[in-house]
Amino acid sequence: MRYINLLLLCFVILLGGCNAQRNVLYLQDMTDGAEVTIPENYLIRLKPYDQITVVVNSKNPELAAPFNSSTNYNALSGTSVTTATSESNLQVLTVDADGFITLPIIGRMQCVGLTRQQLEEQIEKKIREEGYIQDPHVNVRFAELMISIVGEVNKPGQYRINKDQLTIFEALALAGDMTIYGNRETVAVVREKDGKNIITKLDLRSSECFSSPCYYLEQNDVIIVSPNKYKAASAEINQNRSFWISIASTTISLATLILTVVN
């Protein structure tokens, strides 16, 4: 009988270990060497209020110079400031609410929905077509892209994006990965689109997360990692324990006071 009980105990421990693995392992349905087709080679695209730098180069620097100095247009304030472009002082442009930037000499250009490379090509094309420079080379960079990661991760906070393509796994790596209490089944991504916040949940235990529109992140996305049921239950127990300890402490104090008065 004792051996049967021991075997049952080992079986329960084994089941518990398997269940724990199911809760914390990523991409559990993928085998070694498995291939998953990702629907789109996603690149970050420009949105209203993004800030970018635009630098125009040419074999003749004098021809390119007017495009890299003069007006620095801030779409938020609507003001213009004259600046000189250098490596330490690049011209920063803000995409306005209608999706335009205003460039020196060229003027307003629509850019929302374009990648950096597509905007570079459009600016180069316009400079050639207008006859300003025959060999323009345009370099567009995001001045500031941020994502936020909160909840059950080791280092919650805001993180700067320095690349055109960022996956949710890469973002979690920036935050030191999830804690052991993070719920990998329902990781939420909050994304602003057309004036509305859209929430998408991903199950990072499954390869189906690759097909989610939020597998690749966008600027200003917020990743929320909720606690699993064990952490939530623990928090509730601790909260209830604190409540009852407080009640008991108050009761003892009142009883002591009554006894003191009576005596």
N, C-alpha and C positions, 0 to 999 in steps of 0.2 A: 504493500500500500504506500509505503514511504517513497519507493522508487517511482510509482505512478504520479504521486504529487509533485515530485521533483521534475518529472518529464512535462507535466502540465505547466509548471512554473516556467520552465525553459521555453515552452511553446508560446506562452503569453508574452515573455520578454522578446522573443523573436518577432512576433506579430507587432509589438509596440515599436521595435526598431524599424521594421518595414514601413509602418505607417509614418514614422518620423521622416524617413527618407522621401516618401511621397510628398511630404509637406515642404521640404527644403531644396530638393534637387531641381535644377533647371533642365528643360528640354528632355523630359524623361522618355518620350516616345521615339527618340532618335537613336539609331544604332551607329556604330563606328563606320565611317565612310558614307553615311547617308547624305543625299543631296536634296536640297529644298530650293525650288525656284522662287525667287523673290519677284513679286509682280512688277516693281518699278525701281529703277536705279535712281532713287530719290535724291535730289539736291535742294538745299534750302533756297526758297524764292523770296523775292522782295515783297514787303508788306508796307502799308502806310506807317509812317513815323519811324521806320528803320533809318539808321544813320550809316552813310557810306562815304568812302573817299574815292575820288576819281582822278587819276593821273594820266595825262596824255604825253606820249613820247614820240620823237621823230629823229631821223638822222640829222635834221637841222633843228637844234634846240631852240633857236630864236623863234621859229614858227610855232613850236609847241608851247612856249612860255605863256602866251596870253590865255591859253585854256587852263593853265594851272595856277593862275593868280587872278586878281580882280575881285569878283563878287563871291562871297560865301553866303549863300542864302539859307536862312533858317525858316523852315515851313511852319514851325510852331509859333514863332514870334512875328513872322512876316517882315523881319528886318534884314538889311544887307550890310555886310561888313567887308571892307577891303583888306585882303590878306595876301601874303606872299607864301608860296608853297615851298617847303623844304622837307627833308626826311623827318625832321622833328616837329614840323608844323604843317601837316597835310590839310588840304581843304576838306572840311567835313560838310556833307550835304544831308539834309533831312528830307525823306520822302513825305510829301504833304498828304493831307487826308484824301485827296482825289487820286493819289498814286503817281504824282509827277515829281521830278527833281528839276531844278533850274541850274543850267550850266553856263559858265561864262561864254559869250559869243554865240553858242549854239541855241541857248534859251531853254524852254521847257521841253522835257521829254517824259513820256509815259514809261514807267518801269515796273509797276506792280505785277506780280506773277512771273517775272523774268528771273532767271538765275544770273549770277554775276557774269558768267561767260556770255550769255545772251545779250545783256546790257552792254558789255564791252563791244560786241559785234555791231550793235545798233549805233553806238556812238561813233565807232570807226567808219561805218558806212555813211553816216550823216556828214562827218568831216570831209570825207572824200567827195561825196556828191555836191557839197557846197563849194568845193574847190579850195578849201583852206590848206589842207596838207594831203599829199598823195601817198604818203607812207605812214599814216598814224598807227601807233600802237597804244591801246588804252588798257589801263590796269584798274580794275574796280575791286575794292575790298570793303567788307563790313567793318564799320568802326566799333560797333558794340552789339554783340548778340549774347543773350542770357537765357538760361533755363533755371527753374527752381525745383529742388528735390526736398520733400518733407516727409515726416513719418518715421517708420522703422528702418532707417538707414544709419550707418555709423557716423556720417558727417553731413547732416542736413544743411541746406543753405542754397545760395545762388551761385551758379557757375557760368563762367564765360565760355562761349563756344568759339573755337579758333579753326574750325574746318567747315566745309560746305555740306557734310554728310555726317550725321550723328545718330547712332541707334540707341534704343532704350537700354541695352546692356552696357554700352559704353558710358551712358549717362550715370547708371548705377555704379559703375566702376569709379567714376569721378567722386561719388559720395561714399566711397569705401565699401560698397556692396550693402545689401540688406543685412540687418541683424538676424539672428536665428529666429526671432519672433516675427519677422516680416511675412505678410501673407502674399505668397508668390502667385496665388490663384487669381487674385483680383487687384492687380496694380492699375491704378487709375491715372490717366493723362487728361489734364484739363487744357483745352485749346480754344483760343478766341478766334471766331470766324464770323464775319459779317455782323459784328456787334453782339454776338451771343457766345456764351461759354458752352462748349461741347465736351462732354465727358465720355471717354472711351476706356473700357477696361480690358486688360490683357492678362491671359493666363501664361505666365512665363515658364510653367512646367511643361507646356505643350509647344510643338513646332508650329501650331496654328498662329502663334503670335507673329510669325514672319509676314503673314498676309494682312495684318492689322494696318490701318492707315496711320497709326501712331507708332509703328515699329521704328520708323525714321522720325526723329523729332524736328520740330520747328522752333524758331525763335519765340521766346516768352512762354513756352509750354511749362506746365507745372505737373510734376510727377508726385503722386501721393501713394505712399506705401502704408497700408493699414496694418494694425497688429493682428496676428492670428488669434484663434479662439482661446488658446492657452494663456497668451499675454493678457487678453481682454478679461478672462475669468480671474486671473491673478490680480489684476488691477481692481476688479470689483470686490474680491475678497479682502484686499488690503484696505479698500475704502470702507467696507462694512466693519472691518476690525477696528479701524480708527474711530468710527462712529460709536461702536459699542464701548470701546475703551473710554471715550469721552463721556458717554452716558454714565458708565460705572464710576468714573472719577467724580463727576458732578454729584451723583447719588451719595457716595461716601462722604464728600465734603458737607452735604446737607445734613446727613445723619450725624456727623461729628458735631456740627453746629447745634443741632437740636439737643443732643446729649449734653453739650456744654451748658446750654441755656437751662435745661432741666436741673442739672446738678447745682 
